[in-house]
Amino acid sequence: MKAIYALPLVSWNNGILMIAVFACVVVALVAAVLLMMRSGKK
């Protein structure tokens, strides 16, 4: 039963990759919103 407690709960390689992808998506969405706001107020 102690082997269950020794297993890591987080895979850091996969976690870092997912956080990087999520950060890129958030930056792209913010940039798209800013471009729409600027082009709408002419």
C-alpha positions in Angstrom: 0.0 0.0 0.0 2.9 2.4 0.5 3.7 2.2 -3.2 0.4 4.1 -3.9 1.5 7.0 -1.7 4.9 7.1 -3.5 3.4 7.7 -6.9 3.7 11.4 -8.1 0.3 13.1 -8.5 1.6 15.6 -11.1 3.4 14.9 -14.3 5.5 18.0 -14.6 6.5 17.5 -18.3 2.8 17.3 -19.4 1.8 20.0 -17.0 4.3 22.5 -18.3 3.3 21.8 -21.8 -0.4 22.2 -21.1 0.3 25.5 -19.2 2.3 26.8 -22.2 -0.4 25.9 -24.7 -3.1 27.5 -22.4 -1.0 30.7 -22.1 -0.6 31.0 -25.9 -4.3 30.6 -26.3 -5.1 33.2 -23.7 -2.6 35.7 -25.3 -4.1 35.1 -28.7 -7.7 35.6 -27.4 -6.7 38.9 -25.7 -5.0 40.1 -28.8 -8.1 39.3 -30.9 -10.3 41.2 -28.5 -8.0 44.2 -28.5 -8.0 44.2 -32.3 -11.8 44.0 -32.4 -12.1 46.9 -29.9 -9.7 49.1 -31.9 -11.3 48.4 -35.3 -14.8 49.0 -34.0 -14.2 52.5 -32.7 -13.3 54.4 -35.9 
